[in-house]
Amino acid sequence: MRSVILGVGAHLPERVVTNAELSQRVDTSDEWIVERTGIRQRHIAAEDELTSHLAIAASRKALEAAGREAKDIDLIIVATTTPDLTFPATAARVQAALGVHQGAAFDVQAVCSGFVFALATADNFLMRGQAKAALVIGAETFSRLLDWEDRGTCVLFGDGAGAVVLEAQPDETERGVISTFIRTDGRMHDLLYVDGGPSQTNSVGKVRMVGNAVFRQAVEHISGAMLEACARAGVTIDTVDWFVPHQANQRILDGVARKLGIPAEKVVITVGSHGNTSAASVPLALDAAVRDGRIKKGQLVLIEALGGGLTWGAALFRM
């Protein structure tokens, strides 16, 4: 059996915040942000717009694209760092809203790597026969965690959600997830973290990051994860049709591409218009490339990400 991606969907908040608008709030400029990150704008959720709202909207679009209904889904995994509540899981709210009355629903927390971790988890459930079809969602209202006086972080992030429908199908289809690779190294947790939490500070906290150190770790670990995912599948990096990276920073995307010799025209890039949407960034970029016709059925796609923890990973699949 293979976990086949039948449909993708995405949703972004209506409000768009440009670099020019940010420059009125913090000591920065459009030129400074674009030069260092490639980001020109980001979407920010309204005050009454929750992570679950974004996830539900993206899921409905993914179900429609897949030609599936709520009754077909028996597993929902939401990758998020910004749940609606401490508990229950945001996935439980998504399950209820979609009318899914069977199976399990839970959240995965691996920050920006969350969607890769969630995809790997769903693939294992499907391959062991413990579920038949899954909604895998990356959803964030990351703006809730930002210190709007810290120009090193507040210019980077945005809100949004993306989702895919995975279904177990016979291996002879040749489509589906071929290999996954996920890793964590907790020794580097202080390079990218939030300085709050219910147990430690009884607060939500704000994002803190050692930018230069994260950049170095990202290029090294992302490159290694991509090569490992290809090696496990018995393919070489040059045979991959499309690379859909975590949209963290244009410099990181360029650094990984140079290190692995990946042509720029094979890399899906949305960071300029979305910013870093954490766990949502990979499915948002995947949805953009599927809907505009770049990624087609039968093509080989490699996704990757690195996030706080530090966590990192990659997954290879055929659409």
Residue pairs with C-beta under 8 A, 6 or more apart in sequence:
1 126
1 127
1 129
1 168
1 169
1 170
1 171
2 168
2 169
2 170
2 171
2 173
2 174
2 175
2 176
2 177
2 178
3 122
3 123
3 126
3 127
3 134
3 166
3 167
3 168
3 176
3 177
3 317
4 166
4 167
4 168
4 169
4 173
4 175
4 176
4 177
5 164
5 165
5 166
5 175
5 176
5 177
5 317
5 319
6 65
6 66
6 67
6 68
6 165
6 166
6 167
7 62
7 63
7 64
7 65
7 66
7 67
7 68
7 164
7 165
8 61
8 62
8 65
8 162
8 163
8 164
8 165
8 283
8 286
8 287
8 290
8 291
9 57
9 58
9 59
9 60
9 61
9 62
9 63
9 64
9 65
9 162
9 163
9 164
9 287
10 58
10 61
10 160
10 161
10 162
10 163
10 283
10 284
10 287
10 288
11 54
11 57
11 58
11 61
11 160
11 161
11 162
12 43
12 54
12 159
12 160
12 161
12 274
12 284
13 43
13 44
13 45
13 46
13 49
13 54
13 159
13 160
14 43
14 46
15 43
15 44
15 45
15 46
16 41
16 42
16 43
16 44
17 41
17 42
17 43
17 44
17 158
18 30
18 40
18 41
19 28
19 29
19 30
19 33
19 34
19 39
19 40
19 41
19 155
20 30
22 28
22 33
22 154
22 155
23 29
23 30
25 148
26 148
26 149
26 150
26 151
26 154
26 155
27 151
28 151
28 155
30 40
33 39
33 40
33 155
34 40
36 249
36 251
37 155
37 156
37 249
37 250
37 251
37 271
38 249
38 250
38 251
38 253
38 269
38 271
38 272
39 155
39 156
39 249
39 250
39 271
39 272
39 275
39 276
40 272
40 273
41 272
41 273
41 275
42 157
42 158
42 159
42 274
42 275
42 277
43 158
43 159
43 160
43 274
43 275
43 277
44 143
44 158
44 159
45 54
45 141
45 143
45 144
45 159
49 141
49 159
50 84
50 141
51 80
51 82
51 83
51 84
51 90
51 139
51 140
51 141
51 161
52 84
52 90
52 93
52 94
52 97
52 139
54 139
54 140
54 141
54 159
54 160
54 161
54 280
55 78
55 80
55 90
55 94
55 137
55 139
55 161
55 163
56 93
56 94
56 97
56 98
57 161
58 137
58 139
58 161
58 162
58 163
58 283
58 287
59 76
59 94
59 98
59 135
59 137
59 163
60 98
61 163
61 287
62 135
62 163
62 164
62 165
63 69
63 70
63 73
63 98
63 135
63 165
65 165
66 165
66 167
68 133
68 165
68 167
70 98
70 99
70 100
70 101
71 100
71 102
72 132
72 133
72 167
73 98
73 100
73 102
73 103
73 133
73 134
73 135
73 165
74 100
74 102
74 103
74 104
74 131
74 132
74 133
74 134
75 103
75 104
75 105
75 122
75 125
75 126
75 130
75 131
75 133
75 134
75 135
76 91
76 94
76 95
76 98
76 100
76 103
76 104
76 105
76 106
76 134
76 135
76 137
77 91
77 105
77 106
77 107
77 108
77 118
77 121
77 122
77 134
77 135
77 136
77 137
78 89
78 90
78 91
78 94
78 105
78 106
78 107
78 108
78 118
78 137
78 138
78 139
79 107
79 108
79 109
79 110
79 114
79 115
79 117
79 118
79 136
79 137
79 138
79 139
79 279
80 90
80 107
80 108
80 109
80 114
80 138
80 139
80 140
80 278
80 279
81 109
81 111
81 114
81 140
81 142
81 145
81 194
81 278
81 279
81 308
82 140
82 141
82 142
82 144
82 145
82 278
83 89
83 90
83 107
84 90
84 93
86 198
89 105
89 106
89 107
90 107
90 139
91 105
91 106
91 107
91 137
92 105
92 106
94 105
94 135
94 137
95 105
98 135
100 135
103 131
104 131
108 114
108 117
108 118
108 121
110 116
110 117
110 182
110 184
110 279
110 307
110 309
110 311
110 313
111 192
111 278
111 279
111 307
111 308
111 309
111 311
112 246
112 248
112 276
112 278
112 279
112 281
112 305
112 306
112 307
112 308
112 311
113 182
113 246
113 279
113 305
113 306
113 307
113 309
113 311
113 312
113 313
114 138
114 278
114 279
114 305
114 307
115 136
115 138
115 162
115 279
115 280
115 281
115 282
115 283
115 303
115 305
116 180
116 182
116 282
116 303
116 304
116 305
116 313
116 314
116 315
117 182
117 311
117 313
118 136
118 137
118 138
118 279
119 136
119 164
119 166
119 177
119 180
119 303
119 315
120 180
120 182
120 313
120 315
122 131
122 134
122 136
122 166
123 166
123 177
123 180
123 315
125 131
125 134
126 132
126 133
126 134
126 166
126 167
126 168
127 168
129 168
131 168
132 167
132 168
133 165
133 166
133 167
133 168
134 165
134 166
134 167
135 163
135 164
135 165
135 166
136 163
136 164
136 166
136 283
137 161
137 162
137 163
137 283
138 161
138 162
138 163
138 277
138 278
138 279
138 280
138 281
138 282
138 283
138 284
139 160
139 161
139 162
139 163
139 279
139 280
140 159
140 160
140 161
140 277
140 278
140 279
140 280
141 159
142 157
142 158
142 159
142 207
142 276
142 277
142 278
143 157
143 158
143 159
144 204
145 157
145 194
145 204
145 205
145 206
145 207
146 153
146 154
146 157
146 206
146 207
147 153
147 154
147 206
147 207
148 154
150 206
150 207
152 209
152 211
153 207
153 208
153 209
156 248
156 249
156 275
156 276
157 207
157 275
157 276
157 277
157 278
158 274
158 275
158 276
158 277
159 277
159 280
160 274
160 277
160 280
160 281
160 284
161 280
161 283
161 284
162 280
162 281
162 282
162 283
162 284
162 285
162 286
162 287
163 283
164 283
164 286
166 177
169 175
169 176
174 298
174 318
175 297
175 298
175 317
175 318
175 319
176 317
176 318
177 315
177 316
177 317
178 233
178 235
178 316
178 317
178 318
179 229
179 230
179 232
179 233
179 315
179 316
180 229
180 313
180 314
180 315
180 316
181 225
181 228
181 229
181 232
181 313
181 314
181 315
182 311
182 312
182 313
183 221
183 225
183 311
183 312
183 313
184 309
184 310
184 311
184 312
185 309
185 310
186 309
186 310
188 217
188 309
188 310
189 308
189 309
189 310
190 210
191 209
191 210
191 213
191 214
191 217
191 308
191 310
192 207
192 208
192 209
192 210
192 214
192 307
192 308
192 309
192 310
193 207
193 208
193 209
193 308
194 204
194 205
194 206
194 207
194 208
194 308
195 201
195 205
195 206
195 208
196 203
196 204
196 205
196 206
197 203
197 204
197 205
214 306
215 249
215 251
215 252
215 255
217 306
217 310
218 248
218 252
218 255
218 256
218 306
218 312
219 252
219 255
219 256
219 259
221 306
221 310
221 312
222 245
222 246
222 252
222 256
222 304
222 305
222 306
222 312
222 314
223 256
223 259
223 260
225 304
225 312
225 313
225 314
226 237
226 243
226 256
226 260
226 302
226 304
226 314
227 237
227 260
228 314
229 302
229 304
229 314
229 315
229 316
230 236
230 237
230 240
230 302
230 316
232 316
233 316
235 300
235 316
237 260
237 261
237 262
237 302
238 261
239 300
240 266
240 300
240 301
240 302
240 316
241 266
241 295
241 299
241 300
241 301
242 266
242 267
242 268
242 289
242 294
242 295
242 299
242 300
242 301
242 302
243 257
243 262
243 266
243 267
243 268
243 301
243 302
243 303
243 304
244 268
244 282
244 285
244 286
244 289
244 295
244 301
244 302
244 303
245 252
245 253
245 256
245 267
245 268
245 282
245 285
245 303
245 304
245 305
246 276
246 281
246 282
246 303
246 304
246 305
246 306
246 307
247 253
247 269
247 270
247 271
247 274
247 275
247 276
247 277
247 281
247 282
247 284
247 285
248 271
248 276
248 281
248 306
249 271
249 276
250 269
250 271
250 272
253 267
253 269
253 271
256 262
256 304
257 263
257 264
257 267
268 285
268 286
268 288
268 289
268 294
268 295
269 285
270 281
270 284
270 285
270 288
271 281
274 281
274 284
274 285
277 284
278 307
279 307
281 305
282 303
282 304
282 305
286 295
286 301
286 303
289 295
290 319
295 301
295 319
296 319
297 319
298 318
298 319
299 318
299 319
300 316
300 317
300 318
301 316
301 317
301 318
301 319
302 314
302 315
302 316
303 314
303 315
303 317
304 312
304 313
304 314
304 315
305 311
305 312
305 313
305 314
306 312
